[in-house]
Every structure is written in C-alpha cells, then in structure tokens.
Amino acid sequence: MKQAFPSDLAELPDAYRAWRNSELGRLTDRIEEDLIVGLVGSVRGTKVLDVGCGDAVLSIRLAAAGAEVTGVDTDPRTLAVARKRADNAGEAVAFVKGNILSLPFPDSSFDRVVTVAVLCFIEDIERAVQEMARVLRPGGRLVLGELGRYSLWATKRRVAGWFGSKIWPKAIFRTAGELRQCATASGLEVAQVRGAIYYPPCALCARWTAQFDSRCSAVTTIGAAFIALTADKPK
C-alpha cells in the first residue's frame, strides 16, 4: 500500500522508492489500498486509528474521506515524513509515537482501527490484536491487512531472507484462519475475510491479470499474497 508522492520521495529508502516507482508496485499497492478502504467503509464523521501508519498514505486517504484520523508509529523519522506528506496533501492528521503492543490511548477511543502489514513483524500477535480491540468503541470495526503465507510472494520473500535481506527474515506470514482466530479470541466478531494479489511477483503478469484479482478475492484466500479481515466489536 505505497504510492508515489514526488515531494518527499527523496527521503525514502532506495528500495522503497524503487518499489513505488515500479509498475508492479503501483498495481499491487492500488489493489491492496482499494480493498482496505472498501472494508473500512464509510468514515465521514468517525474517529479512525491507523496503527503502523508508516508515511501516511492510508491515513491521508481516510482523512480526505471525512474521518478524524490518528496515525501511530514507532519511528520518529517515519512520523516526520508522514507529517510532511499530510501537510503537502492539505489533510489534518494527528500523528503519535507509540507501540502496537501498548497503544497510548484510552479504552474505546476509536470508531475504526486499521493496520496493514504490521502484524507480520509482531511475534505476540494476540496481544497486538487485543490492544487494538481495547481502543475500539463498542460497535466499531477493526480492519487487518496482512501478508498471506501461501503465495509465490511469500516464497520469494523467504528466499530473499535466506540471501541476506534485512527485512524478510523477521517476517511471519500468516493464514486467514490465524487472523480470524486472533480476532475472535479478542472478543471481536469476524465479518469478512478477503484475499488480494493472486498474480506472481512479476510486472508482466500483474499487467495482464490484475483485472481479475477482485474475482478471485470473492472466492478464496488461497494463493493470495495479501489477506484482509474485518471484525466488529459487539455493542
């Protein structure tokens, strides 16, 4: 879920910037972002927490849709980039330094909580989901977007980890069933589970098959490189 904003691309790591500028990156990020935003639903007049907001692409889109958005991240440098991006976009987003395992907010603070590609770097996923459920208001919605375990993308990332990648050796790819179990264990009611990115990590394949991704999403999460789940907090 990364899109190019020319004003601050120079501040991003080379690999990150290269991904955003690639055809594969643009197609993949658009599909993932559209899926997450669709699952979050109408946000006008709501309070939304973006956990692991990164450089605020999703936060800005939700703010533009009328939400009061708070982005939380552990890295001050990332938050600085996020603030600059939001300012350049003309959107008011509050940014807070914090950890997903101990969110710096009172109980029942938000109508929506969303996190994308964060739990794959968290060993204690149960505690993380419990924390997000804690700050969610009764009747509110949690939206998780995670990297799927059984896909060609996961295989490529594991191989990259074997050959020296600093990121992927730490990643834990999970299944739809594992995400569902964590949400249920936190007292939430799972509403939807969807997949995305069924094509292999190849720009040519993405170019010709991305149009069919939504059809696969409605059928199965098997083979999906990206899995999204929505769960509601009972009233």
QUINORTA-V764829 format. One record per residue. N is the residue number from 1. RES is the residue in one small letter. PHI is phi in whole degrees, -180 to 180 (none if undefined). OMEGA is omega as a letter, one per 20 degrees, with the letter a starting at -180 (none if undefined). D_FIRST is the distance of its C-alpha to the first C-alpha in whole Angstrom. Layout:
n=(N | N)
res=(RES | RES)
phi=(PHI | PHI)
omega=(OMEGA | OMEGA)
d_first=(D_FIRST | D_FIRST)
//
This chain:
n=(1 | 2 | 3 | 4 | 5 | 6 | 7 | 8 | 9 | 10 | 11 | 12 | 13 | 14 | 15 | 16 | 17 | 18 | 19 | 20 | 21 | 22 | 23 | 24 | 25 | 26 | 27 | 28 | 29 | 30 | 31 | 32 | 33 | 34 | 35 | 36 | 37 | 38 | 39 | 40 | 41 | 42 | 43 | 44 | 45 | 46 | 47 | 48 | 49 | 50 | 51 | 52 | 53 | 54 | 55 | 56 | 57 | 58 | 59 | 60 | 61 | 62 | 63 | 64 | 65 | 66 | 67 | 68 | 69 | 70 | 71 | 72 | 73 | 74 | 75 | 76 | 77 | 78 | 79 | 80 | 81 | 82 | 83 | 84 | 85 | 86 | 87 | 88 | 89 | 90 | 91 | 92 | 93 | 94 | 95 | 96 | 97 | 98 | 99 | 100 | 101 | 102 | 103 | 104 | 105 | 106 | 107 | 108 | 109 | 110 | 111 | 112 | 113 | 114 | 115 | 116 | 117 | 118 | 119 | 120 | 121 | 122 | 123 | 124 | 125 | 126 | 127 | 128 | 129 | 130 | 131 | 132 | 133 | 134 | 135 | 136 | 137 | 138 | 139 | 140 | 141 | 142 | 143 | 144 | 145 | 146 | 147 | 148 | 149 | 150 | 151 | 152 | 153 | 154 | 155 | 156 | 157 | 158 | 159 | 160 | 161 | 162 | 163 | 164 | 165 | 166 | 167 | 168 | 169 | 170 | 171 | 172 | 173 | 174 | 175 | 176 | 177 | 178 | 179 | 180 | 181 | 182 | 183 | 184 | 185 | 186 | 187 | 188 | 189 | 190 | 191 | 192 | 193 | 194 | 195 | 196 | 197 | 198 | 199 | 200 | 201 | 202 | 203 | 204 | 205 | 206 | 207 | 208 | 209 | 210 | 211 | 212 | 213 | 214 | 215 | 216 | 217 | 218 | 219 | 220 | 221 | 222 | 223 | 224 | 225 | 226 | 227 | 228 | 229 | 230 | 231 | 232 | 233 | 234 | 235)
res=(m | k | q | a | f | p | s | d | l | a | e | l | p | d | a | y | r | a | w | r | n | s | e | l | g | r | l | t | d | r | i | e | e | d | l | i | v | g | l | v | g | s | v | r | g | t | k | v | l | d | v | g | c | g | d | a | v | l | s | i | r | l | a | a | a | g | a | e | v | t | g | v | d | t | d | p | r | t | l | a | v | a | r | k | r | a | d | n | a | g | e | a | v | a | f | v | k | g | n | i | l | s | l | p | f | p | d | s | s | f | d | r | v | v | t | v | a | v | l | c | f | i | e | d | i | e | r | a | v | q | e | m | a | r | v | l | r | p | g | g | r | l | v | l | g | e | l | g | r | y | s | l | w | a | t | k | r | r | v | a | g | w | f | g | s | k | i | w | p | k | a | i | f | r | t | a | g | e | l | r | q | c | a | t | a | s | g | l | e | v | a | q | v | r | g | a | i | y | y | p | p | c | a | l | c | a | r | w | t | a | q | f | d | s | r | c | s | a | v | t | t | i | g | a | a | f | i | a | l | t | a | d | k | p | k)
phi=(none | -134 | -126 | -79 | -124 | -55 | -64 | -134 | -61 | -65 | -86 | -92 | -58 | -57 | -65 | -63 | -66 | -64 | -61 | -63 | -87 | -87 | -62 | -62 | -64 | -64 | -64 | -65 | -65 | -63 | -63 | -65 | -65 | -62 | -64 | -63 | -62 | -63 | -74 | -63 | 82 | -65 | -120 | -59 | 81 | -106 | -101 | -121 | -110 | -104 | -87 | 73 | -67 | 59 | -95 | 80 | -58 | -69 | -56 | -66 | -64 | -70 | -64 | -65 | -85 | 106 | -88 | -92 | -105 | -119 | -106 | -123 | -153 | -86 | -103 | -58 | -67 | -64 | -64 | -64 | -64 | -62 | -61 | -64 | -63 | -64 | -61 | -65 | -83 | 74 | -114 | -87 | -128 | -87 | -120 | -134 | -79 | -173 | -118 | -62 | -83 | -155 | -68 | -84 | -140 | -68 | -58 | 56 | -93 | -132 | -82 | -136 | -128 | -133 | -144 | -130 | 53 | -114 | -63 | -67 | -111 | -118 | -74 | -89 | -66 | -61 | -64 | -62 | -68 | -61 | -64 | -67 | -67 | -61 | -84 | -87 | -73 | -55 | 90 | -83 | -128 | -103 | -124 | -109 | -123 | -136 | -83 | -72 | -78 | -104 | -155 | -66 | -65 | -62 | -61 | -62 | -69 | -63 | -63 | -60 | -63 | -65 | -102 | 108 | -59 | -84 | -94 | -72 | -61 | -89 | -79 | -120 | -82 | -123 | -98 | -61 | -63 | -66 | -64 | -62 | -63 | -64 | -64 | -65 | -65 | -90 | 85 | -98 | -107 | -68 | -105 | -145 | -134 | -131 | -111 | -160 | 65 | -96 | -82 | -71 | -74 | -144 | -60 | -63 | -64 | -63 | -59 | -94 | -116 | -58 | -65 | -97 | -61 | -65 | -68 | -65 | -59 | -77 | -107 | -157 | -103 | -66 | 87 | -79 | -79 | -134 | -124 | -122 | -134 | -117 | -142 | -104 | -91 | -59 | -78)
omega=(a | r | a | r | a | a | a | r | a | a | a | r | a | a | r | a | r | r | a | a | a | r | r | r | a | a | a | a | r | a | a | a | r | r | a | a | r | r | r | r | a | a | a | r | a | r | a | r | r | a | a | a | a | a | r | r | a | r | a | a | r | r | r | r | r | a | r | a | r | r | r | r | a | a | r | a | r | r | r | r | a | r | a | r | r | r | a | r | a | a | r | r | r | a | a | r | a | a | a | a | r | a | a | a | r | r | r | a | a | r | r | r | a | r | a | r | r | a | r | r | a | r | a | a | a | r | a | a | r | r | r | r | a | a | r | r | r | a | a | a | r | r | r | r | a | r | a | a | a | r | r | r | r | r | r | a | r | r | r | r | r | a | r | r | r | a | a | r | a | a | r | a | a | a | r | r | r | r | r | a | r | r | a | r | r | r | a | r | a | a | a | r | a | r | r | r | a | r | r | a | a | a | a | r | r | a | a | a | a | a | a | a | a | r | r | a | a | a | a | r | r | a | a | r | a | a | r | a | r | r | a | r | a | r | none)
d_first=(0 | 4 | 7 | 10 | 13 | 16 | 18 | 16 | 15 | 18 | 18 | 15 | 16 | 17 | 14 | 11 | 13 | 14 | 11 | 9 | 13 | 13 | 13 | 12 | 9 | 9 | 10 | 7 | 4 | 7 | 8 | 6 | 5 | 9 | 10 | 9 | 11 | 14 | 14 | 15 | 17 | 19 | 19 | 21 | 24 | 22 | 21 | 17 | 16 | 13 | 14 | 12 | 11 | 10 | 10 | 10 | 8 | 8 | 11 | 12 | 11 | 13 | 16 | 17 | 17 | 20 | 19 | 20 | 17 | 18 | 15 | 16 | 16 | 18 | 18 | 20 | 19 | 15 | 17 | 19 | 16 | 14 | 18 | 18 | 15 | 16 | 20 | 19 | 17 | 20 | 18 | 20 | 18 | 20 | 19 | 20 | 21 | 21 | 20 | 19 | 22 | 24 | 23 | 25 | 25 | 28 | 28 | 27 | 25 | 22 | 22 | 18 | 16 | 13 | 11 | 8 | 9 | 12 | 15 | 15 | 16 | 19 | 22 | 23 | 21 | 24 | 24 | 21 | 21 | 24 | 23 | 20 | 23 | 25 | 24 | 23 | 26 | 28 | 27 | 23 | 20 | 18 | 14 | 13 | 10 | 11 | 12 | 15 | 18 | 20 | 18 | 18 | 15 | 16 | 20 | 18 | 17 | 20 | 22 | 20 | 21 | 25 | 25 | 24 | 20 | 20 | 17 | 17 | 21 | 20 | 17 | 18 | 17 | 18 | 19 | 19 | 23 | 22 | 19 | 22 | 24 | 23 | 22 | 26 | 27 | 26 | 28 | 25 | 25 | 23 | 22 | 20 | 18 | 16 | 14 | 12 | 12 | 16 | 16 | 17 | 15 | 17 | 16 | 19 | 19 | 15 | 17 | 20 | 18 | 15 | 17 | 19 | 16 | 16 | 20 | 19 | 17 | 20 | 22 | 21 | 18 | 20 | 19 | 15 | 13 | 11 | 13 | 12 | 16 | 17 | 21 | 23 | 25 | 29 | 31)
//
